[in-house]
């Protein structure tokens, strides 16, 4: 991947609205990831419980 940097004249602080939008987007992404991780581990724990005692298969 290339390191794409902005020219000096284009580097500036984000406006408060842009910061809020970015924070909201990041929060949605982390929430979605947490939900997906929980689904995975619930499934994994269910399989582990079903096969408990059958490790010799």
N, C-alpha and C positions, 0 to 999 in steps of 0.2 A: 504494500500500500504506500501511496505517496503521502508525504507530509504536506498537506495543502494549508498554507498560511495566507492570511489576508494581507494585502498591502497596508502600509502604515495609515493611510488616509481612510481606510475602511474599518480599521480596528476602533471600536467604540463600545461603550457600556450598553447593555441592554436596557430598554425602557422597562418601567415597572410592569406594564401590561405583558411585555414579552417574557419577563421573568416569571410572572404568574402562570402564563400559558405553558412555559417550559416545565415549571414545577408540577403543574397539574398533569401534564403528559407523563412525566417521570413517575408520579404517584400512581397513575393508572397502570403503567407498565409493571411497577413493582408489585402492585396488588394482584395483577393478573398472574405474575410469576409465582407469587405465594399461593394462590388458588391452585395453579397447576401442580406445584410441588406437593401441596397437601393431598391432592387427588392421587398423585403417584405414590406417596408414602402410605396413604390409607389402603390402596390396592396392594402394595407390597406387604404391609402388615397383615392384611386379610389372607394373602397367599401363604405367608409364613405361619400364621395360626392354623390354617387348614392342613399344612404339611408337617406340623410339629409332631414329633414322634415317628416320623416316616423318613428320617434322614438316611436310612439304610437302603432306600430304593435304588 
